[in-house]
Amino acid sequence: IFPAGATARAMSTSVREGLPPPRQSFMDKCKQEPLVPIGAATTAAVLCGGLVAFKQGNKKLAQSMMRARVLAQFGTLAAMVGYALHSGAMKIPAFS
């Protein structure tokens, strides 16, 4: 299976060469970008509140909660784009 004189350990390290580092854990990413999970949790909480209000027949509150959900989603998206721009993962094209 392995070339002459190669071991499984040597093969596994040579395979990693030239590849990007392994992905960060979820918790590491949350510590680096805390606004994204906070925004996602806020969006989910507002959505659940809106669904409960709709089920109870309070249409005015349900509508308000759905509008708040859209704002929470926008905030989460803005945080994601902001972190991407700050880290250099996303670049804004220059117009000339």
C-alpha positions, -999 to +999 in steps of 0.1 A: +000+000+000+028+024+009+059+031-013+091+013-003+104+025+030+074+048+038+053+044+069+017+054+076+029+082+098+053+096+072+025+094+046+000+112+067+023+141+075+034+145+038-003+146+028-009+176+051+020+196+036+009+224+014-027+223+027-043+250+048-044+244+086-073+223+100-105+242+106-110+259+140-134+245+165-168+260+169-160+274+203-128+290+191-147+307+163-174+319+188-146+335+210-131+353+180-165+365+166-189+368+196-215+389+178-224+362+153-236+335+178-253+362+199-271+375+168-281+339+158-294+332+193-313+365+193-328+357+158-339+323+170-354+337+203-374+364+184-386+339+159-398+315+186-415+344+204-433+354+172-445+318+165-458+315+201-476+349+197-491+338+164-503+305+179-519+323+208-538+345+183-519+378+191-514+388+155-501+423+163-474+410+185-465+382+161-461+408+133-439+429+155-418+399+164-413+390+127-402+425+120-377+423+149-365+390+135-356+406+102-336+433+121-318+406+141-310+388+110-296+420+094-275+426+125-261+391+124-253+394+087-237+428+092-215+412+120-205+384+098-195+407+069-177+430+093-156+402+108-149+389+073-137+424+062-117+429+093-099+395+090-091+400+054-112+370+043-133+393+021-120+422+001-139+452-013-131+457-050-115+491-058-134+512-084-113+534-106 
